[in-house]
Amino acid sequence: MYQQMIFTNLAVSDLDAATKFFTELGYARNAQFSDDTAASIVISEHIVVMLLTKEKYASFTKKAIADSTSTSEVLLCLSAESREKVDELVDKAIALGGTESGEKQDHGFMYGRAFDDLDGHTFEIMWMDPSVVEG
């Protein structure tokens, strides 16, 4: 069966700093699809974040580029394998210069926190009890 992929394109102010932020979070940079205007960051087998300089990003759209430090253009939600992994990833993002975004969400069967990356893009990290997902 064909597995769809998602490629999320994000405009960044400093490509080197943004690339370092995500690689230090533990994600891999795919050199094949990276250059001095873009960095391909592999989140998982089916999720890739394309960090693009604002000039490169602008070449794909006629719309104004949102200032993600003051305007929300998208909320990106990634699953985590446990509550501890949620905390581990968000705490690491904050230590690398990201900022905590919003309040911790703890519903017992579901737990989440969020961080803004160096350019203000919001990443929600959440865990859901597998027994609830399975029904």
Buried (B, 14 or more C-beta within 10 A) or exposed (E): EEEEEEEBBBBBBEBEBBBBBBBEBEBEBEEEBBEEBBBBBBBEEEBBBBBBBEEBBBEEEEEEBBEBEEEEEEEBEBBBEEBEEBBBBBBBBBEBEBBBBEEEEEEEEBBBBBBBBBBBBBBBBBBBEEEEEEE
